[in-house]
Amino acid sequence: IEVRLHGIDAPERAQAGGDEARRFLQRRVLNHRVEVEPVTQDSYDRMIGIVYRDGASVNAALVEAGHAWAYRRYLAEVPGADAFCRLEDGARQARLGLW
């Protein structure tokens, strides 16, 4: 199934960092068993959720590695999601990925 990752915003393919973000995500999910925690459905009927591999959030991993931003507009919907902001700050300070 196709899932939009909740709480994060990653660059599009044509944007700076887009290819790197895509490759990072592919290494985490392609040919791996993942679990999806549905959060909501968007206006295009796409599932929006949190993807886990081996119990770890793939959404958070993208932010922590600097391949996505915390999507503050939607973070209030999930308890504990403010951690994404802290992960983004850490990536920024370490000048990882997009930073």
KAWO-V595712 format. One record per residue. RES is the residue in three letters. SS is DSSP state (H for helix, E for strand, - for the rest). PHI is phi in radians with two decimals (none if undefined). PSI is psi as a letter, one per 40 degrees, with the letter a starting at -180 (* if undefined). Layout:
res->(RES,RES)
ss->(SS,SS)
phi->(PHI,PHI)
psi->(PSI,PSI)
This chain:
res->(ILE,GLU,VAL,ARG,LEU,HIS,GLY,ILE,ASP,ALA,PRO,GLU,ARG,ALA,GLN,ALA,GLY,GLY,ASP,GLU,ALA,ARG,ARG,PHE,LEU,GLN,ARG,ARG,VAL,LEU,ASN,HIS,ARG,VAL,GLU,VAL,GLU,PRO,VAL,THR,GLN,ASP,SER,TYR,ASP,ARG,MET,ILE,GLY,ILE,VAL,TYR,ARG,ASP,GLY,ALA,SER,VAL,ASN,ALA,ALA,LEU,VAL,GLU,ALA,GLY,HIS,ALA,TRP,ALA,TYR,ARG,ARG,TYR,LEU,ALA,GLU,VAL,PRO,GLY,ALA,ASP,ALA,PHE,CYS,ARG,LEU,GLU,ASP,GLY,ALA,ARG,GLN,ALA,ARG,LEU,GLY,LEU,TRP)
ss->(-,-,E,E,E,-,-,E,E,-,-,-,-,-,-,-,-,H,H,H,H,H,H,H,H,H,H,H,H,-,-,-,-,-,E,E,E,E,E,E,E,-,-,-,-,-,E,E,E,E,E,E,E,-,-,E,E,H,H,H,H,H,H,H,-,-,-,-,E,E,-,H,H,H,H,-,-,-,-,-,-,-,H,H,H,H,H,H,H,H,H,H,H,H,-,-,-,-,-)
phi->(none,-1.70,-2.26,-1.50,-1.36,-1.26,1.42,-2.32,-2.35,-1.91,-1.14,-1.26,-0.95,-1.39,-1.55,-0.99,1.52,-1.12,-1.14,-1.12,-1.09,-1.10,-1.12,-1.03,-1.11,-1.04,-1.09,-1.44,-2.05,-1.11,1.10,-2.17,-1.38,-2.25,-2.08,-2.10,-1.74,-1.12,-1.94,-2.87,-2.24,-1.57,-1.18,-1.72,1.11,-1.54,-1.29,-2.00,-2.73,-1.86,-1.76,-2.09,-2.20,0.95,1.42,-1.83,-1.26,-1.20,-0.99,-1.12,-1.06,-1.09,-1.21,-1.05,-1.46,1.44,-1.73,-2.74,-1.80,-1.19,-1.63,-1.00,-1.00,-1.96,-1.19,-1.16,-1.30,-2.20,-1.00,1.43,-1.24,-1.09,-1.06,-1.05,-1.14,-1.16,-1.12,-1.10,-1.05,-1.12,-1.12,-1.10,-1.10,-1.47,0.99,-1.60,0.90,-1.16,-1.64)
psi->(i,h,h,h,h,i,e,i,h,i,i,i,d,e,i,h,e,d,d,d,d,d,d,d,d,d,d,d,d,h,f,i,h,i,i,h,h,h,d,a,h,a,e,e,f,i,h,h,i,h,h,h,h,f,e,i,h,d,d,d,d,d,d,d,e,e,e,i,i,h,g,d,d,e,d,e,e,h,h,e,e,e,d,d,d,d,d,d,d,d,d,d,d,e,f,i,b,e,*)
